[in-house]
């Protein structure tokens, strides 16, 4: 072998070998224990970044480690290939999204292969390929048949920059999750998936996923947002209709003095029609619709509203309550209407003060002798307490009153106890071109008609002219939208919205398990063997997007008979970000490190080693050029450990554990087995690759120490070879290319990937004897040799029988013996 570590040719050599031998290609094997390991697949943006490298290095270590432990490991890779970024980039470049996407896939696949990741490339999928999304269209049809996919007019989140609707989960702080531009409310006909049908199961199972980070589970629980409260009905003063509200504070009903409704509420126009307020309401509504959603959600926003000209009736007091349209009420939450109790809700308090609306104090603090006076109020009292000015309910505690008031209203048909969820149905319509077509046809006679399953797929046309403003060309591309009705054969029009790209990623893990299957979307038996995914790895930013949708889709496909599992991912690891100069790497911040440049300079193994050594997976990794150089130096040191002694090591067998050893070699043998144990447990139990690597570094140091002052013993080289082979085996999942080369240099003729993971011997972990200090009345009097596993009684007996100790205690009474195992014994006389 070369005297110097030269990774460039070395790494290409072993990547070609793995591909030729198909070492990572797997099939179902019921005789072996399976392990499905998956990292969130990337969007083919054109280049992988260091976040990808870190994520996929973590997964690759586990995949290689588990293979060496005997598992049948499925480790696939594919591409989340539909979406707006491809479309926008293609428009900017004057090319087609398909061309742009597939060229990027080819380039990024090459990058991943250069890093030596152990993927089963025979299972590769791209979600923009018709062989993939055709089955997604079939799922849509089945969901439509079962009422899980439906269309309705709704106020939706509209991003003007991206020219599309966004699901609630895709609005972050009132801005588009893609472009970070303001989102407004817009009324449109949209397709929805009825995720709310599974809301209780989705919530319940957050308590049945012990392998998930608590932080992610809490985020999903909060997003689902289960609240116990009351549904109360307020009749309109006109007698023509009613307003329904959801409240968790039915105990404050007697203090409700006005009603606030969202500008998007369907009753707004009716309530103001024909009143002097009609024009003012219309103008206010138009202004509110154009407001940023983030502004309307913030507590710091100035509360504004306008009287509708109509009133409703408080069902508890019978009093009239003016109905206001208020900018802080959103249709997306609750019923889009809020009973306003200004003395006991801060938003209502601010609104009432601004518009000089009445207030009533109906709750006093539990320990207050007198209720607060209105003129003294500087803020709303929002805590539970005791009811006052609430008719027969006065004197009740808030919790008791909530039940009693709701029960009385229920008898009158004006209320009921209920549960409300923050979660809303998943809006999947996207008004963009680069996505999976929704398989629906609109007929003037028959209405919305599903495309017959036998006519699938509805192929996304590639011969379209992209529009420079980003709007979809499908509505004006006649060869696509013009069709005939499957029922009456009349001229009809195709749906031109495409599906949210999160639909594709909601079931890709199942398709990986039956990749290439052509008789349906999923091969039940193959998928049953592989699912659930045993270990999933990806960013926490997908906690209430991809992860929630995937859980929903899994339950839907289970109920359709495609899957036999309740949850898609058994264990979840959310890795930290890669940061440089104190912030996340991004092109806009100019702090990006190009993986290709790092591979060219140092080799893939060095890049992998640094990403895994610099921090544990769940923590952010601070990029450090000196750390990369240090990783390269360590690999060079391991290389020299073998190359400098190659001929000698080839001609000996590794030490088997038999025979006496001098202390230096005994210590090295023991360190070898201690390192096996620590590295195994760190990788298997904690994913602490950094400490596993550190323990191997310590072993390498000890090998060098022995070689610098070698004992004149025949056992020297067998013990060194045992240590060297252990080093190479333990680092092989982390730096597989150099490990393959060193494994051959140590005399092995097959791939290190086919070698078993090293197993430590318990008897080799401990020193044969250790020194125990013996004191008499706290003063050192002797030392004894003992087994590290000796019991306290055995140590006590050995100390009392020691000749020097017997001289000190002769003729004296021993009051007690204090034993600190492994360290000292103190005899008190």
C-alpha positions in Angstrom: 0.0 0.0 0.0 1.0 3.6 -0.4 3.1 5.1 2.4 0.9 8.3 2.3 -2.8 8.6 2.6 -4.2 9.7 -0.8 -8.0 9.6 -0.6 -8.9 10.7 -4.1 -8.2 7.5 -6.1 -8.8 5.3 -3.1 -12.4 6.4 -2.6 -13.4 6.1 -6.3 -11.9 2.6 -6.3 -14.1 1.4 -3.4 -17.2 3.2 -4.6 -16.9 1.3 -7.9 -16.3 -1.9 -6.1 -19.5 -1.5 -3.9 -21.6 -0.7 -6.9 -20.3 -3.6 -9.0 -20.8 -6.1 -6.1 -24.2 -4.6 -5.3 -23.3 -4.8 -1.6 -26.2 -2.5 -0.5 -29.0 -4.1 -2.6 -31.4 -5.9 -0.3 -34.5 -8.1 -0.6 -37.0 -9.3 1.9 -35.6 -12.2 4.0 -38.0 -13.5 6.7 -35.1 -15.6 8.2 -33.3 -12.4 9.2 -34.2 -9.5 11.4 -34.9 -6.4 9.2 -34.0 -2.8 9.9 -35.5 -0.1 7.8 -33.3 3.1 8.0 -34.3 6.2 6.2 -33.3 9.8 6.0 -35.7 12.5 4.8 -35.1 12.5 1.0 -33.9 15.8 -0.5 -35.4 18.3 -2.9 -33.2 18.2 -6.0 -32.1 21.9 -5.9 -29.0 21.3 -7.8 -26.3 20.8 -5.1 -26.2 19.0 -1.8 -25.2 21.2 1.1 -23.4 20.4 4.4 -26.8 19.9 6.1 -27.4 17.0 3.7 -23.9 15.6 4.2 -24.4 15.6 8.0 -27.9 14.1 7.8 -26.9 11.3 5.4 -23.6 10.6 7.2 -25.5 9.9 10.4 -27.8 7.5 8.6 -25.0 5.8 6.7 -23.1 5.1 9.9 -26.1 3.4 11.4 -26.9 1.5 8.2 -23.3 0.1 7.9 -23.1 -0.6 11.6 -26.4 -2.6 11.5 -25.4 -4.6 8.5 -22.2 -5.7 10.3 -24.3 -6.7 13.2 -26.3 -9.1 11.0 -29.4 -7.1 10.2 -31.1 -7.1 6.8 -30.9 -3.3 6.3 -33.0 -1.3 3.8 -31.4 2.0 3.2 -33.0 3.7 0.1 -32.7 7.2 -1.5 -34.9 9.2 -3.8 -36.0 12.7 -4.7 -38.8 15.0 -3.5 -38.9 16.4 -7.0 -42.1 18.4 -7.5 -42.6 21.9 -6.2 -42.4 25.6 -6.7 -38.6 26.1 -6.4 -38.1 23.9 -9.5 -40.7 25.9 -11.4 -39.4 29.3 -10.3 -35.8 28.3 -11.1 -36.8 27.0 -14.5 -38.7 30.2 -15.4 -35.6 32.2 -14.3 -33.3 30.0 -16.4 -35.6 29.9 -19.4 -35.8 26.1 -19.3 -38.4 23.4 -18.3 -38.9 22.3 -14.7 -38.5 18.6 -15.8 -35.2 19.3 -17.6 -34.0 21.3 -14.6 -35.1 18.7 -12.1 -33.7 15.6 -13.8 -30.3 17.3 -14.5 -30.1 18.3 -10.8 -31.0 14.7 -9.8 -28.2 13.3 -12.0 -25.7 15.8 -10.4 -26.8 15.3 -6.8 -26.8 11.5 -7.2 -23.2 11.7 -8.3 -22.4 13.8 -5.2 -24.0 11.3 -2.9 -22.1 8.5 -4.5 -18.8 10.4 -4.1 -19.6 10.5 -0.3 -19.8 6.7 -0.3 -23.3 6.4 1.2 -24.6 2.9 1.3 -27.9 3.3 -0.6 -29.8 0.6 -2.4 -29.9 2.7 -5.6 -32.1 0.0 -7.3 -35.0 1.5 -5.3 -34.5 5.1 -6.3 -37.6 7.1 -6.9 -38.4 10.6 -8.2 -41.8 11.9 -7.1 -42.2 13.9 -10.4 -42.1 10.7 -12.4 -45.4 9.5 -13.7 -44.8 6.0 -12.4 -44.9 7.4 -8.9 -47.6 10.0 -9.0 -50.0 7.8 -10.9 -50.5 5.9 -7.7 -51.0 9.1 -5.7 -53.8 9.9 -8.1 -55.3 6.5 -7.3 -55.2 7.3 -3.6 -56.9 10.5 -4.3 -59.8 8.8 -6.1 -60.2 6.3 -3.2 -60.2 9.1 -0.7 -62.8 11.0 -2.8 -65.0 7.9 -2.8 -64.8 7.7 1.0 -65.3 11.4 1.6 -61.8 12.0 2.7 -61.1 14.2 -0.3 -63.6 17.0 -0.9 -63.9 20.4 -2.6 -65.4 23.5 -1.1 -65.2 27.3 -1.2 -63.1 28.6 1.7 -61.0 31.5 2.8 -57.5 30.3 2.2 -53.9 31.4 2.8 -52.8 33.0 -0.5 -49.2 33.9 -1.3 -49.2 36.5 -4.1 -45.5 36.0 -4.7 -45.8 32.2 -5.2 -49.2 32.5 -6.9 -50.6 29.6 -4.8 -52.6 28.6 -1.8 -50.8 27.4 1.4 -52.0 25.0 4.1 -52.2 26.5 7.6 -49.1 24.5 8.4 -47.2 26.2 5.6 -47.8 29.7 7.1 -45.0 30.6 9.5 -45.6 33.9 11.4 -48.0 35.1 8.8 -45.5 34.5 6.0 -45.1 31.9 3.3 -42.8 29.1 4.4 -41.1 29.1 1.0 -40.6 32.8 0.1 -41.1 34.5 3.5 -43.5 37.0 2.0 -46.8 38.1 3.6 -49.8 35.8 3.3 -53.4 37.1 2.8 -56.8 35.6 3.1 -58.6 34.9 -0.2 -61.8 33.0 -0.9 -61.4 30.2 -3.5 -62.7 26.8 -4.4 -60.2 24.3 -3.0 -59.6 20.6 -2.5 -59.0 19.3 1.0 -58.0 16.1 2.7 -60.1 15.4 5.7 -57.3 15.0 8.2 -59.7 16.0 11.0 -61.4 12.6 10.7 -58.2 11.1 12.2 -57.6 13.9 14.7 -58.2 11.8 17.9 -56.0 9.0 16.7 -53.3 11.4 15.6 -53.3 12.9 19.0 -53.6 9.6 21.0 -50.6 8.1 19.2 -48.4 11.0 20.2 -48.4 9.2 23.5 -47.4 5.9 21.9 -44.2 7.0 20.2 -41.5 6.6 22.8 -38.8 6.7 20.2 -39.7 10.2 19.1 -38.2 13.4 20.6 -40.6 14.9 23.2 -40.2 18.3 21.5 -41.6 17.0 18.3 -44.5 15.3 20.0 -45.4 18.4 21.9 -45.3 20.5 18.7 -47.8 18.1 17.1 -50.0 18.1 20.2 -50.1 21.9 20.2 -50.8 22.0 16.5 -53.7 19.6 16.9 -54.7 21.8 19.8 -57.5 19.9 21.6 -59.6 22.2 23.8 -62.5 21.3 26.0 -65.2 23.9 26.1 -68.8 24.8 25.2 -70.6 25.6 22.0 -73.0 28.4 22.6 -75.7 29.7 20.3 -76.6 33.4 20.1 -79.9 34.1 18.2 -79.9 37.1 15.9 -82.1 40.0 17.0 -84.0 39.8 13.7 -85.0 36.2 14.5 -83.5 35.1 11.2 -80.5 33.1 12.0 -77.9 32.7 14.8 -74.2 32.9 15.6 -72.4 29.9 17.1 -69.3 30.4 19.2 -66.8 28.1 20.9 -65.6 29.1 24.3 -63.6 27.6 27.1 -65.1 30.2 29.5 -68.8 29.7 29.6 -68.6 30.9 33.2 -68.2 34.5 31.8 -71.3 34.4 29.6 -73.2 36.9 31.8 -70.4 39.3 31.1 -70.6 39.1 27.3 -71.6 42.5 26.0 -70.9 42.3 22.3 -70.0 39.9 19.5 -66.9 39.9 17.4 -66.8 38.1 14.0 -64.1 37.6 11.4 -64.2 39.7 8.3 -64.4 36.4 6.3 -67.5 35.2 8.3 -70.3 34.2 6.0 -72.9 36.3 7.9 -71.1 39.6 7.5 -72.9 40.7 4.3 -76.3 39.6 5.6 -75.8 41.4 8.9 -74.9 44.7 7.3 -77.2 44.6 4.2 -79.7 47.4 4.2 -78.2 49.1 7.3 -76.4 52.5 7.5 -73.3 50.5 8.2 -73.3 48.6 4.9 -70.6 50.6 3.1 -68.4 51.0 6.1 -68.5 47.2 6.7 -67.7 46.5 3.0 -64.7 48.8 3.1 -63.4 47.4 6.4 -63.7 43.8 5.2 -61.8 44.6 2.0 -59.1 46.3 4.0 -58.9 43.4 6.5 -58.6 40.8 3.7 -55.5 42.5 2.3 -53.9 42.7 5.7 -51.0 40.5 6.5 -52.1 37.4 8.4 -49.2 37.9 10.8 -50.4 41.3 11.7 -53.9 40.0 12.5 -52.5 37.2 14.7 -50.2 39.2 16.9 -51.2 40.3 20.3 -49.5 43.7 19.7 -51.7 44.6 16.7 -54.1 47.5 17.2 -57.6 46.1 17.6 -59.9 47.5 15.0 -63.5 46.8 14.0 -66.8 48.2 12.7 -70.4 47.8 13.8 -72.4 45.6 11.4 -75.6 47.4 12.1 -77.1 44.2 13.6 -77.3 42.6 17.1 -77.6 39.2 18.6 -79.2 38.0 21.9 -77.2 36.8 24.9 -78.8 33.4 25.6 -78.2 33.8 29.4 -79.3 37.4 29.9 -81.7 38.0 27.0 -79.9 41.3 26.4 -79.0 42.7 23.0 -75.3 42.5 22.0 -74.0 44.6 19.0 -72.2 42.5 16.4 -68.8 43.9 15.3 -66.5 42.8 12.5 -63.1 42.7 14.2 -59.7 42.4 12.6 -58.3 40.1 15.3 -60.9 37.3 14.7 -59.9 34.7 12.1 -62.1 32.2 10.4 -59.3 29.6 10.7 -59.8 29.3 14.4 -63.0 28.2 16.1 -66.2 29.3 14.4 -64.9 32.7 13.3 -67.0 34.3 16.0 -66.1 35.3 19.6 -68.4 36.3 22.4 -66.8 39.4 23.8 -66.4 39.6 27.5 -64.2 42.7 27.9 -63.9 42.6 31.7 -62.4 39.1 31.4 -60.5 38.9 28.1 -57.7 41.4 27.3 -58.3 41.6 23.6 -62.0 42.3 24.2 -61.0 44.8 26.9 -58.8 46.8 24.5 -61.5 46.7 21.8 -64.2 47.8 24.2 -62.2 50.7 25.5 -61.4 51.9 22.0 -65.1 51.8 20.8 -66.7 52.8 24.2 -68.5 49.5 24.5 -70.0 48.3 27.8 -68.3 46.0 30.3 -69.6 43.8 33.1 -67.5 42.3 35.9 -68.9 38.7 36.5 -65.9 37.0 38.0 -64.1 38.1 41.2 -60.8 36.6 42.6 -61.4 33.6 44.9 -60.1 35.4 48.0 -61.4 38.9 47.2 -64.0 40.3 49.7 -65.4 42.8 47.1 -65.5 42.6 43.3 -63.3 45.0 41.4 -65.0 48.2 40.3 -65.2 48.9 36.6 -63.7 52.4 37.0 -60.6 50.8 38.6 -60.0 48.3 35.9 -56.7 48.8 33.9 -56.7 45.3 32.4 -59.0 42.3 32.1 -59.2 39.8 35.0 -58.7 36.6 33.0 -58.2 34.0 35.8 -60.8 31.6 37.3 -62.6 32.8 40.4 -66.1 33.1 41.8 -69.1 34.2 39.8 -70.9 37.5 40.6 -73.8 39.3 38.9 -74.6 36.0 37.2 -78.2 35.4 38.4 -78.6 32.0 40.1 -75.0 31.0 39.2 -73.5 33.7 41.4 -71.3 32.3 44.1 -70.3 29.3 42.1 -66.6 28.6 41.3 -65.7 29.1 37.7 -65.2 25.4 37.0 -68.6 24.4 38.5 -70.3 27.3 36.7 -69.0 26.3 33.3 -70.7 23.0 33.6 -73.9 24.3 35.1 -74.4 27.2 32.6 -73.7 24.9 29.6 -76.1 22.3 30.9 -78.9 24.8 31.3 -78.4 26.1 27.8 -78.3 22.6 26.4 -81.8 22.0 27.8 -83.0 25.1 25.8 -81.2 24.0 22.7 -78.7 26.9 23.0 -75.5 25.1 24.0 -73.6 21.9 24.6 -70.3 20.7 26.0 -67.9 20.0 23.1 -64.3 19.6 22.1 -62.6 21.8 19.6 -59.3 21.3 17.7 -56.9 23.8 16.2 -56.2 21.4 13.4 -58.0 22.1 10.2 -58.4 19.9 7.1 -55.4 19.8 4.8 -55.8 22.1 1.8 -54.0 20.3 -1.0 -54.8 22.5 -4.0 -51.9 24.3 -5.5 -52.3 26.8 -8.4 -48.9 25.9 -9.8 -47.8 23.8 -12.8 -45.0 21.6 -11.4 -47.0 19.1 -9.4 -49.2 16.0 -9.6 -52.5 16.7 -11.5 -55.7 16.3 -9.4 -57.7 13.5 -11.2 -61.1 15.4 -11.4 -63.1 16.5 -14.5 -65.7 19.3 -14.4 -68.8 18.8 -16.5 -71.6 21.4 -16.8 -74.2 18.6 -16.6 -72.6 16.1 -14.2 -70.5 18.4 -12.0 -67.2 17.2 -10.5 -66.5 13.7 -11.9 -63.5 11.6 -10.8 -61.3 10.3 -13.6 -61.9 6.5 -13.8 -59.1 4.5 -12.2 -58.5 2.7 -15.5 -57.8 6.1 -17.2 -55.0 6.9 -14.8 -52.5 8.4 -14.9 -53.5 12.0 -15.7 -50.1 12.9 -17.1 -48.7 16.4 -16.4 -47.9 17.8 -19.9 -44.4 18.8 -20.6 -45.1 20.8 -23.8 -46.4 23.9 -21.9 -45.2 27.5 -22.1 -44.3 28.7 -18.7 -45.7 32.1 -17.7 -43.2 34.6 -16.4 -45.2 35.6 -13.4 -45.2 32.1 -12.0 -48.9 31.4 -12.6 -49.8 28.0 -13.8 -50.0 27.5 -17.6 -52.4 24.5 -17.2 -55.6 26.6 -17.2 -54.7 28.0 -20.7 -53.1 24.8 -22.1 -56.0 23.5 -24.1 -54.6 20.0 -24.9 -54.6 19.4 -21.1 -57.7 21.0 -19.8 -60.1 20.2 -22.6 -61.5 16.7 -22.3 -64.8 14.8 -22.3 -66.9 13.8 -19.3 -66.5 10.1 -18.4 -70.2 9.9 -17.6 -72.1 11.8 -20.3 -69.3 12.2 -22.9 -70.0 15.9 -23.2 -67.2 18.4 -23.5 -65.7 19.0 -20.1 -62.7 20.6 -18.4 -59.9 19.0 -16.3 -59.0 20.3 -12.8 -55.9 22.4 -13.4 -54.8 22.7 -9.7 -52.0 20.3 -8.8 -51.5 18.6 -5.4 -49.5 20.0 -2.5 -46.0 18.4 -2.8 -46.3 17.2 0.8 -48.7 14.6 -0.6 -45.8 12.9 -2.4 -43.6 12.8 0.7 -46.5 11.4 2.8 -46.1 7.9 1.4 -42.7 7.7 -0.3 -41.3 5.5 2.5 -43.9 2.9 1.7 -43.1 2.9 -2.0 -39.4 2.4 -1.2 -40.4 -0.8 0.4 -41.9 -2.1 -2.9 -40.0 -0.1 -5.5 -40.5 -1.4 -9.0 -43.9 -3.0 -8.2 -46.2 -2.3 -11.2 -49.5 -4.0 -10.3 -50.4 -1.3 -7.8 -49.0 1.4 -5.6 -47.8 -1.0 -2.9 -46.9 -4.7 -2.6 -48.6 -5.6 0.6 -46.4 -8.5 1.7 -43.1 -6.6 0.9 -44.3 -3.5 2.7 -45.5 -5.6 5.6 -42.0 -7.0 5.9 -40.2 -3.6 6.0 -42.6 -1.2 7.7 -42.6 0.6 10.0 -39.4 2.5 9.3 -37.2 1.6 12.3 -35.2 4.8 12.3 -36.1 8.0 10.6 -33.7 10.9 10.4 -34.4 14.5 9.5 -35.0 18.1 10.5 -37.3 19.3 13.2 -38.6 21.9 10.9 -40.9 19.2 9.5 -42.5 18.4 12.8 -46.0 19.7 11.9 -45.7 19.4 8.1 -44.3 16.3 6.7 -44.3 14.3 9.9 -47.9 15.0 10.7 -49.1 14.4 7.1 -47.1 11.1 6.9 -48.8 9.9 10.0 -52.2 10.8 8.6 -51.5 9.2 5.2 -50.3 6.0 6.9 -53.6 5.6 8.8 -55.6 6.3 5.6 -53.6 3.7 3.6 -54.0 1.2 6.5 -57.7 1.6 6.5 -57.7 1.1 2.7 -55.9 -2.2 3.2 -52.5 -1.1 1.7 -50.6 -1.1 5.0 -50.5 -3.2 8.1 -49.1 -0.5 10.5 -50.6 2.3 12.5 -47.6 4.6 12.4 -44.9 5.1 9.7 -41.8 5.8 11.9 -40.9 3.9 15.0 -38.0 6.1 16.0 -37.1 9.6 15.0 -33.9 11.5 15.2 -33.9 15.2 14.5 -30.4 16.4 13.8 -29.1 19.8 14.5 -28.1 22.4 11.8 -24.7 23.0 10.3 -23.7 26.6 11.2 -20.8 28.8 10.4 -19.9 32.1 11.8 -22.7 31.8 14.3 -25.6 31.3 11.8 -27.1 28.6 9.7 -25.3 28.1 6.4 -27.1 29.8 3.5 -26.2 31.4 0.2 -27.8 34.7 1.2 -25.4 34.9 4.2 -22.4 34.0 2.2 -21.2 31.4 4.7 -21.8 28.2 2.6 -19.1 25.5 2.5 -19.2 23.5 -0.7 -19.1 19.7 -0.1 -17.4 19.1 -3.5 -14.6 21.4 -2.6 -14.1 19.7 0.7 -14.1 16.3 -0.9 -11.6 17.5 -3.5 -9.3 18.8 -0.8 -9.5 16.2 1.9 -11.6 13.3 0.7 -15.1 12.1 1.5 -14.0 10.2 4.6 -12.5 13.3 6.2 -15.7 15.3 5.5 -17.8 12.5 7.0 -15.5 12.1 10.0 -15.6 15.8 10.8 -19.5 16.0 10.5 -19.8 13.1 12.9 -17.0 14.0 15.4 -17.6 17.8 15.8 -20.9 17.4 17.7 -23.6 14.8 18.7 -26.3 14.5 16.0 -29.0 16.4 17.9 -26.8 19.4 18.5 -25.9 22.1 16.0 -22.6 21.6 14.3 -20.3 24.7 14.1 -18.2 24.4 10.9 -14.5 24.7 11.6 -11.7 24.5 9.0 -9.2 23.5 11.6 -11.5 20.7 12.7 -11.6 19.4 9.2 -7.8 19.4 9.0 -7.6 17.6 12.3 -9.9 14.9 11.0 -7.6 14.5 8.0 -4.6 14.2 10.2 -6.2 11.5 12.3 -7.0 9.4 9.2 -3.4 9.9 8.0 -2.2 8.7 11.4 -4.4 5.6 11.2 -3.1 5.0 7.7 0.5 5.1 8.9 -0.2 2.8 11.8 -0.9 0.1 9.2 1.2 1.1 6.2 4.4 1.5 8.3 4.0 -2.0 9.7 2.1 -3.7 6.8 4.6 -6.5 6.1 4.9 -7.5 9.8 1.1 -7.3 10.4 0.4 -9.4 7.3 2.5 -12.3 8.7 0.8 -12.6 12.1 -2.6 -13.5 13.4 -4.5 -11.2 15.8 -4.1 -12.0 19.5 -6.8 -14.5 20.6 -6.8 -13.8 24.3 -4.7 -16.8 25.3 -1.4 -16.6 27.0 0.4 -14.3 29.4 1.2 -10.7 28.4 3.6 -8.1 29.7 1.8 -5.1 31.3 2.1 -2.8 28.2 0.5 -5.4 25.9 -2.0 -6.4 28.5 -3.1 -2.8 28.8 -3.4 -2.5 25.0 -5.4 -5.7 24.8 -7.7 -4.4 27.6 -8.0 -1.0 25.9 -8.9 -2.7 22.6 -11.9 -4.5 24.2 -12.9 -1.5 26.2 -13.0 0.5 23.0 -15.1 -2.1 21.3 -17.6 -1.9 24.1 -17.7 1.9 24.3 -17.9 2.5 20.6 -20.7 -0.1 20.1 -22.8 1.3 22.9 -22.2 4.9 21.9 -23.4 4.1 18.3 -26.1 1.6 19.1 -27.7 3.2 22.2 -27.1 6.9 22.0 -26.0 7.8 18.4 -23.0 9.6 20.1 -20.7 9.1 17.2 -18.4 11.8 18.5 -17.6 9.9 21.7 -17.2 6.6 19.8 -14.7 8.3 17.5 -12.9 9.8 20.5 -12.5 6.4 22.1 -11.0 5.0 18.9 -8.6 7.9 18.8 -7.5 7.0 22.3 -6.9 3.4 21.2 -4.8 4.6 18.2 -2.7 6.7 20.7 -2.1 3.7 22.8 -1.0 1.6 19.8 1.6 4.2 19.0 2.8 4.3 22.6 3.4 0.6 22.5 5.2 0.8 19.1 7.4 3.6 20.3 8.7 1.5 23.2 7.9 -2.1 22.2 8.3 -5.0 24.7 10.7 -7.6 23.5 7.9 -10.3 23.4 6.7 -12.6 20.6 3.1 -11.5 21.5 3.8 -7.8 20.5 2.6 -8.0 16.9 -0.5 -10.2 17.5 -1.7 -7.8 20.2 -1.0 -4.8 17.9 -2.8 -6.5 15.0 -5.8 -7.2 17.2 -5.9 -3.4 18.1 -5.3 -2.3 14.5 -8.1 -4.6 13.1 -10.4 -3.3 15.9 -9.6 0.3 14.9 -10.4 -0.4 11.3 -13.6 -2.3 12.0 -14.9 0.4 14.4 -14.3 3.3 12.0 -15.5 1.5 8.9 -19.2 2.8 9.2 -17.8 6.3 9.6 -15.0 6.3 7.1 -15.7 3.3 4.9 -13.2 3.9 2.0 -10.1 4.0 4.1 -11.4 1.2 6.2 -11.8 -1.1 3.1 -8.2 -0.4 2.0 -6.7 -0.9 5.4 -8.8 -4.1 5.9 -7.2 -5.6 2.8 -3.8 -4.4 3.9 -4.2 -6.3 7.1 -4.6 -9.5 5.0 -8.4 -9.9 4.5 -9.7 -10.8 1.0 -13.4 -9.8 1.3 -15.1 -6.5 1.9 -15.1 -5.2 5.5 -18.8 -4.7 5.1 -19.2 -8.5 5.2 -17.1 -8.8 8.3 -18.9 -9.1 11.6 -18.9 -6.2 14.1 -16.2 -6.8 16.7 -17.4 -8.3 20.0 -15.6 -7.6 23.2 -14.8 -10.3 25.8 -15.9 -9.5 29.3 -12.9 -11.1 30.8 -10.7 -8.8 28.8 -12.3 -5.6 30.0 -10.8 -5.5 33.5 -7.3 -5.4 34.8 -6.3 -8.8 36.4 -5.5 -7.0 39.7 -5.6 -3.5 41.0 -3.8 -1.7 43.8 -5.9 -1.0 46.9 -4.6 1.5 49.5 -5.0 0.3 53.1 -5.2 2.9 55.9 -5.3 2.6 59.7 -7.1 5.5 61.4 -6.7 7.5 58.1 -3.0 7.0 57.7 -1.4 5.0 54.8 0.0 1.7 56.2 0.0 -0.8 53.3 -1.1 -1.6 49.8 -2.7 -4.9 48.6 -3.5 -6.4 45.2 -7.1 -7.4 44.5 -9.4 -8.2 41.7 -11.4 -5.3 40.4 -14.6 -7.3 41.0 -13.8 -8.2 44.6 -16.6 -7.7 47.0 -16.4 -5.5 50.1 -16.2 -8.5 52.4 -13.4 -10.0 50.3 -11.5 -6.7 50.4 -12.0 -6.3 54.2 -10.7 -9.9 54.8 -7.7 -9.3 52.6 -6.8 -6.1 54.4 -7.1 -7.6 57.9 -4.9 -10.5 56.9 -2.1 -8.3 55.4 1.1 -8.8 57.5 1.9 -5.1 57.8 -1.7 -4.2 58.9 -1.6 -7.0 61.5 1.4 -5.4 63.1 -0.5 -2.1 63.4 -3.7 -3.5 64.8 -2.1 -6.2 67.1 -3.7 -6.1 70.5 -6.1 -3.4 69.6 -9.9 -3.5 69.0 -11.1 -2.9 65.4 -14.2 -0.6 65.7 -15.1 -0.6 62.0 -13.7 -1.1 58.5 -14.6 1.4 55.7 -14.3 0.0 52.2 -14.3 2.2 49.1 -14.3 -0.4 46.3 -11.5 -0.1 43.7 -9.7 2.6 45.9 -9.0 2.2 49.6 -9.8 0.5 52.9 -9.7 2.4 56.2 -9.5 0.4 59.4 -10.6 2.4 62.5 -9.1 1.1 65.8 
